[in-house]
Amino acid sequence: MPPPFPLAFGAPLAVNALESTTMLVSLALVPLGLLLAWALASVRLRRGVPSPTAWRHSIAEVGMVAGTLPWLFLVLTPRGGSGGVQLVPFADLVDLASADPRTIVEQLVGNLLLFFLAGVFVPLRFKVGLWAVFLGGAVGASLVETAQFAFGTGRVASVDDVLLNAVGALLGALASRHWWRSSPALAAERAETAVLRSAGRDWRVTSFEVSRGTDRAARC
């Protein structure tokens, strides 16, 4: 967790410049990401993958990576300070409640956005549910906090950051739930399950009718 603002007159300006530059570069690279998604989809189409699945998987793969890397760059960038570890749950959140509005927005929004887009796109690519996305976000956040401390970034590795990052991933999955719950693969799986269940009922009916016919023949 970054140290509270403002530490000094120049600190917020330096951080804002870094964040602004990172966001501008990320936006400038959006066409490259779309081109990469097109290239991946083209390869899948040549391999015979159905068009909806090819595009869905390709866009999801590019989206989950491109939507997470800029935030990882920001949170792993060294900043002035001695750093530390905060393992008491909700301690940082309680302290944050008394901070200035700018700090609250930066801390909450920044932590929620770290894995938000990963949460949006991962369920579109893989067959995972909400809890899997939440746990995956928690594991990823734990690795990020460990890296912050191990690399001496001057940040505080906080359990509250892990919680917020995981919640952000969960919110992303909820935001895209309509699309991944109605994906072509899931629809096909449901149709196959319905057919199997129907076949099972038909088999049971047929077996019952055969059994009744056998009993009637025996009585005759």
N, C-alpha and C positions, 0 to 999 in steps of 0.2 A: 504494500500500500504506500503510495507516495506521501512524502511529508506534507503537512497542511500548508495552504497558501494564506497570505503571502509570506514566504521566508525572508525575502529581501526584495528590493525594488526591481531588480533585473530578473529574478527567478521566474515569475509568471510570464514575462515577455519571451524568455528563452524557450520555455515549454510550449507556449502558444505557437511560436515560430516553427518548432519541430512538428507539432501536431498539424498545423496548417499545411506545411510542406508535404508531409506524409499523405494527407488526404488529397491534396492536389495531384500528387504523383499517382496515387491510386486511381483517381478519376481519369487521369490521362491514359492509364493503362487498360481501361475498360474495353476499348476496341480490340486490344491484343487478347484479352480474355475471351471475347466473343469469337475472335478468329480461332483461338485454340479450341473452344467448344465446337465450332464448326468442323475443324480438322478431326477431332475425336469422333464426332458423329459420322463423318464421312467414312472413316475407317470401319466403324461398326456397321454402317449400311452396306459396305462392300463385303462384309463378312456374313451378311444375311440377317442381321438383327433388325427386327421390325422398327419402322421409322419412329413411332412415338417413344419406344423404349430407348433407342439410340440417342435421340435428342435429349430425353429426360435425364439419362445417366450422364451424358457429356456435360450438360449445363450444370447438373448437381455437383459433379466432380470439380469443375472449374470454380463454381460458386463457393463451395465449402473451403477451398484453399485460398482463393483470392480474397474472400471475405474475412479471413482470419489473419493472414500474414501481416497486413498493416498494423493491426492492433497488437500482435505479438512483438513487432518491431518497436512499437512505442513503449510497451510495458517492460521490455528487456533492455531499453536504452539506459545507460548509466546516468545517474543524477547525483548531485551533491548530497552528502549525508552519510551517516555511519551504518544505516540499515539496521536490521534486527529481525526478530521472530516474535509473532503474536499468536499464541495458541489458545487463548481464552475466547471461546465463541461469543460473538456479539459485542465484544469489548470495543472494537473499532467503530462499530455501527452506533453504539451509544455515544462515543466521543464525537462522531460525525454529526450527531443530531444538534450539537451546540456550535458547529462550525458555520462559517459564512455561506450564503446560498451558492456562490460560485464553486466553492470546494465541494459542497454536497452534490451539485449537479455533475461535476467532473468525476468525482469518485463513484457515484452510483451509476451514472450513464456509461462511463468508461468501463467499469467492471461488467455491467450487463451486456455491453456490446462485444466484449472480447470473443465469446463463442456463440453470439446470437445467430450469425449467418451460417455457422457450422450446424447449429440446431435446425435452421430452416432447411438446409440442403441434404444433410445426412439421411433423414428418413425418406427423402425422395430417391436416394441412391441405394440404400440398404433396407432390408426388412427388419427394422428396429422400432420399438415403441417409445413412449414418453419416458419411462423409467430408465431405459437403456441410454437415451440421450442425456438425461440428467446425470446418471452415473458416469457416462463418458466425459461430460463437461467437468465433473468433479475431479476425475482422474487427470484430465488435461490441465486443469487449473492447478492441481497439486504439483504437477511437473513444472509448470511455469513459476510458481512461487518458490519451488526448490531451486530452479535456475536463477531466479532473482537473487536469492541469498548466496548461492554457490559462486556466482560470477561477480559478486561485490558490486551490484548496481546501485547501492545506496538506498534501496527501497526496503520496506518492511514486509516480510513474508507473513501474510495474515490468513488465518482460517476463515475470516469473514470474506476475504477476497475470493477464496475457493467457493464459498457458498453463493456469492453473487454471480460469479462466473457460471456456475452450474445452473442457477436460476435463469440466467440469460439464455443459455442453451435450451432450457426447457421452454422458455417463452418463444424462442425461434421455432421450435418444433410445433408448438401450439398454433403459431401464426400460419404455418404451412400445412397443418393437419388435414384440411379439406382436400388438398391436392395429393398428399401421399396416402391418404385413406381411400382415394378413388383412383389410384394408379392402375394402368392397364394390367400389370402383373398381378396386383391384388384382386382385380376384377376377374381375371382368368382363374386365379386360385379359388376364388369363391364359387365360380361357375363349375369348376372341376369337383369341388367338395359337394355342391348341390347335386351334380350328376351321380356321384358315388353314393350319396345318401339315398337318392331316388332309386338307384340300382339295388341298394341294400333292402329297401322296402319292397321292391318288386320281387326280389329273391325270397324274402320272408313270406310274401303273399303266395307266391308260386309254390313254395315248400308246404305251406299250410293247406293249399288246395289239393296238392298231390297226396298229402297225408289223409285228408278227408276222403278223397277218392279211393285210397287204399282201404281205409276202414269200411267204407260202404261195400266195396267188392268182397271183403272178408265176411261181412254180415250176410251178404247174398249167398 
